[in-house]
Amino acid sequence: NASAINERRSELRTLEREVEQVDQKALQRRIDSLQAAAAQYAEGNEVMGRLLQGSNKWSDGLATVTGRMNDIQGLSIDQWSSEGETEVTVTGRSTTRSKVVGLAQQLEGEILELTFTETRDVSLYDFQLTVPLDTTKPAAIDYWREQQEQRLAAANDTAQSAAAETTATLEEAPPKAEVEPSASDTSVTAASVASTTEDSNAEGEPTVSGWTVVVASLAKSAAAEEVAQSFRDRLDSDEHPVRVRSAQNGRHRVGVGQFSSLEAARSALRDMNGVLPDEAWLLRISERNSQGSTAETTFPDPSPSARSLSGRSF
């Protein structure tokens, strides 16, 4: 009715006056500020994308394909399936043939099939093409490995320096004067030697030190055994035995192989690149042969921040 129309017109006139009172320059400054913040976030996302490129080749490949399709427009995906470890097959539809050709060129793919159909005077093209996946190793992983190698080398140098200082101290210590033991001292010494011999026999063989490659550190033993079994199925158990070791702080560590030196462990880690996860690290162990007790020392002990980079599958 007329009264309702007049009320709406009055509201519109009020809004027009409020709009006229808005400071246009202040509004433009806010718009510029928001655009600058959006550009900053976009640049940060681009940097992270370059660092983590290939961290998950499947999601990265899907993002690449959908991004190209959004740029071209007029394309849709019906099916996405893997073809081995290096490429995928994409099935979809397009409104024109040229868009399918352009998509294949941008993705460096190969068109396997292109079928023309017409539905209700609308032309559609069903296509099927293969797209190669980008399997480039993330730059963040190389950086993390370099940092780990430097920390390992520094820890090894520190241990060698401490051993050298201990040896020098023992060599500089003055020799003790030889005193002929009395009969009572002789009997006590003999008893001590016998006791020591019995304790040594009870404890078993001497301690053996070495290195192992840790592929997982889990709180529950059942989960650690499950991970260990998966690596036993993939690796040669004779050449690289897989064991679950109970470490400090209640963590069960899954170790692959046992090596006599740090260099041998590093070499094995490089040789098994692509088989072991990228967050694998080295652990120094010393165990008694007869009882199987293990004392573990990590050079260095990987922090959670260092391992956060490796939750990435290849």
C-alpha positions in Angstrom: 0.0 0.0 0.0 1.0 3.7 -0.2 2.1 4.0 3.5 4.5 1.0 3.2 6.0 2.5 0.0 6.5 5.8 1.7 8.2 4.1 4.6 10.6 2.3 2.3 11.3 5.5 0.4 12.1 7.2 3.7 14.5 4.4 4.7 16.2 4.7 1.3 16.7 8.4 1.7 18.2 7.9 5.1 20.6 5.3 3.7 21.5 7.7 0.9 22.4 10.4 3.4 24.5 8.0 5.4 26.4 6.9 2.3 27.1 10.5 1.4 28.5 11.1 4.8 31.0 8.3 4.5 34.6 9.5 4.1 35.6 8.2 0.7 39.3 8.6 1.3 39.1 6.6 4.6 37.2 3.9 2.9 39.7 3.7 0.1 42.5 3.4 2.7 40.8 0.5 4.3 40.4 -1.1 0.9 44.1 -0.6 0.1 45.0 -2.0 3.5 42.9 -5.2 2.9 44.4 -5.7 -0.6 47.9 -5.3 0.8 47.2 -7.9 3.5 45.7 -10.3 1.0 48.8 -9.9 -1.3 51.1 -10.6 1.7 49.2 -13.8 2.6 49.2 -14.9 -1.1 53.0 -14.3 -1.2 53.5 -16.3 2.0 51.4 -19.2 0.6 53.5 -19.2 -2.6 56.7 -19.5 -0.6 55.3 -22.3 1.5 54.1 -24.0 -1.7 57.7 -23.8 -3.1 59.2 -25.2 0.1 56.7 -28.1 0.4 56.4 -28.8 -3.3 56.0 -32.6 -3.8 55.5 -33.3 0.0 52.4 -35.1 -1.1 52.6 -35.7 -4.9 48.9 -36.8 -5.1 47.4 -33.7 -3.5 49.9 -31.5 -5.2 49.0 -33.0 -8.6 45.3 -32.7 -7.9 45.8 -29.0 -6.9 47.8 -28.4 -10.1 45.1 -29.9 -12.4 42.2 -28.2 -10.8 44.1 -24.9 -10.8 44.7 -25.1 -14.5 41.1 -26.1 -15.2 39.9 -23.1 -13.2 42.1 -20.8 -15.3 40.8 -22.2 -18.5 37.1 -22.6 -17.3 34.5 -24.7 -19.1 36.1 -28.0 -17.8 35.1 -30.5 -15.2 36.6 -33.7 -13.7 34.6 -36.9 -13.5 37.4 -39.3 -12.4 41.0 -39.2 -11.1 43.0 -42.4 -11.0 46.7 -43.2 -10.5 48.9 -44.8 -13.2 51.9 -46.0 -11.3 54.0 -43.6 -9.2 54.7 -40.9 -11.7 51.4 -40.1 -13.5 47.6 -40.0 -13.2 44.7 -40.4 -15.6 42.1 -37.6 -15.6 38.6 -38.1 -17.1 36.2 -35.2 -17.6 34.2 -33.0 -19.8 34.7 -29.8 -21.8 32.5 -27.4 -23.7 35.0 -27.1 -26.5 37.8 -29.2 -28.0 40.3 -26.4 -27.8 40.1 -26.2 -24.0 41.0 -29.9 -23.8 44.0 -29.3 -26.0 45.0 -26.2 -23.9 44.7 -28.2 -20.7 46.9 -31.0 -22.0 49.5 -28.5 -23.2 49.7 -26.6 -19.9 49.9 -29.9 -17.9 52.4 -31.5 -20.4 49.9 -34.4 -20.6 48.8 -36.7 -23.3 45.2 -36.9 -24.6 44.2 -40.6 -24.7 40.6 -40.1 -25.8 38.3 -37.3 -27.0 34.6 -38.0 -27.7 32.0 -35.6 -29.0 28.4 -35.7 -27.8 25.5 -33.4 -28.2 22.8 -33.1 -25.6 19.8 -30.7 -26.0 21.7 -28.7 -28.6 24.7 -28.4 -26.3 28.0 -29.8 -27.5 30.2 -31.6 -25.0 33.5 -33.3 -25.3 34.4 -36.2 -23.0 38.1 -36.5 -22.6 40.7 -38.7 -21.0 44.3 -37.7 -20.6 47.4 -38.7 -18.6 49.2 -36.1 -16.5 52.7 -36.5 -15.1 53.2 -35.9 -11.4 55.8 -33.6 -10.0 58.0 -35.8 -7.7 60.5 -33.1 -6.9 61.9 -33.5 -3.4 60.9 -30.6 -1.1 63.6 -28.1 -0.4 62.7 -28.2 3.3 63.7 -31.9 3.5 67.2 -31.2 2.1 67.6 -28.3 4.5 66.5 -30.5 7.5 68.9 -33.3 6.4 71.8 -30.8 6.2 71.1 -29.5 9.6 70.9 -33.1 11.0 74.3 -34.0 9.4 75.9 -30.9 10.9 74.5 -31.7 14.4 75.7 -35.3 14.1 79.2 -34.2 13.1 79.3 -31.7 15.9 78.2 -34.3 18.5 80.8 -36.8 17.1 83.6 -34.2 17.4 82.5 -33.4 20.9 82.6 -37.0 21.9 86.1 -37.5 20.4 87.4 -34.4 22.1 86.1 -35.6 25.5 87.8 -39.0 24.9 91.1 -37.3 24.0 91.0 -35.1 27.1 90.3 -38.1 29.3 93.3 -40.0 27.8 95.6 -37.0 28.2 94.6 -36.7 31.9 95.3 -40.3 32.6 98.7 -40.1 30.9 99.7 -37.0 33.0 98.6 -38.5 36.3 101.6 -39.5 38.5 102.1 -43.3 39.0 101.1 -44.7 42.4 103.8 -46.1 44.7 103.9 -49.8 44.8 103.3 -51.2 48.2 103.6 -54.9 49.0 100.3 -56.1 50.3 100.0 -57.8 53.6 98.5 -61.2 54.0 95.1 -59.9 55.1 95.1 -57.5 52.1 95.9 -60.4 49.8 93.0 -62.4 51.0 90.6 -59.5 50.6 91.9 -58.8 47.1 91.5 -62.5 46.1 87.9 -62.4 47.4 87.2 -59.2 45.5 88.6 -60.7 42.3 86.5 -63.8 42.7 83.4 -61.7 43.4 84.1 -59.6 40.3 84.6 -62.6 38.1 81.2 -64.1 39.3 79.4 -60.8 38.6 81.0 -60.6 35.2 79.9 -64.1 34.3 76.4 -63.4 35.5 76.1 -60.3 33.5 77.2 -62.0 30.3 79.4 -60.9 27.4 80.9 -57.4 27.0 78.8 -54.5 25.7 78.5 -54.1 22.0 78.0 -50.6 20.5 76.7 -49.6 17.2 74.2 -47.5 15.2 70.7 -48.1 13.8 68.4 -46.1 11.5 65.2 -45.2 13.4 62.1 -45.0 11.1 59.5 -44.5 13.8 59.1 -43.5 17.5 55.8 -44.6 19.0 54.3 -44.6 22.5 52.5 -48.0 22.1 54.4 -51.2 21.6 51.6 -52.7 19.4 51.8 -49.8 17.0 55.6 -50.0 16.9 55.4 -53.8 16.1 52.9 -53.1 13.3 55.2 -50.5 11.8 58.2 -52.9 12.2 56.3 -55.7 10.4 55.5 -53.4 7.5 59.2 -52.6 7.0 60.1 -56.4 7.4 57.8 -57.1 4.5 59.6 -54.4 2.4 63.3 -55.0 3.3 65.6 -58.0 3.3 65.5 -59.2 6.9 69.0 -60.7 6.7 70.7 -57.6 5.4 68.6 -55.0 7.3 67.0 -56.6 10.4 64.1 -54.6 11.8 63.8 -54.4 15.6 61.6 -52.6 18.1 63.7 -51.0 20.8 62.3 -49.6 24.1 63.9 -46.2 24.5 63.7 -43.4 27.1 60.5 -41.6 28.0 58.4 -44.7 27.2 59.0 -44.4 23.4 59.3 -47.6 21.3 61.7 -47.0 18.5 61.6 -49.0 15.3 65.2 -49.5 14.1 66.4 -50.8 10.7 69.8 -52.5 10.7 72.7 -52.4 13.1 75.9 -50.8 11.9 79.4 -50.7 13.5 80.2 -47.1 12.7 78.4 -43.8 12.1 79.7 -43.6 8.6 78.2 -47.0 7.8 74.9 -46.0 9.2 74.9 -42.8 7.1 75.8 -44.7 4.0 72.9 -47.1 4.6 70.5 -44.2 5.1 71.6 -42.7 1.8 71.3 -46.1 0.0 67.8 -46.6 1.2 66.6 -43.2 0.2 63.1 -43.5 -1.2 62.5 -46.7 0.8 62.7 -45.3 4.3 60.7 -42.2 5.3 62.4 -38.8 5.0 62.2 -38.2 8.7 64.4 -41.3 9.5 67.3 -40.5 11.8 70.3 -42.3 13.4 70.5 -43.7 16.9 73.6 -44.9 18.8 73.0 -48.1 20.8 74.9 -50.3 23.2 73.6 -53.6 24.2 74.7 -56.7 26.2 74.6 -59.9 24.0 73.4 -62.3 26.7 70.6 -60.3 28.3 69.6 -58.0 25.4 69.5 -54.9 27.6 69.8 -51.7 25.6 71.2 -48.3 26.4 70.4 -45.8 23.7 72.0 -42.4 22.9 70.9 -40.2 20.1 73.3 -37.9 18.2 71.4 -35.7 18.1 68.0 -36.5 19.7 65.6 -35.2 17.0 63.2 -32.6 18.4 59.5 -32.5 17.5 60.1 -29.4 15.5 62.8 -31.1 13.4 60.5 -34.1 12.7 57.5 -31.9 11.9 58.8 -31.5 8.4 58.6 -35.2 7.7 55.2 -36.2 7.8 55.3 -36.3 4.1 54.7 -39.2 1.9 56.4 -39.8 -1.5 
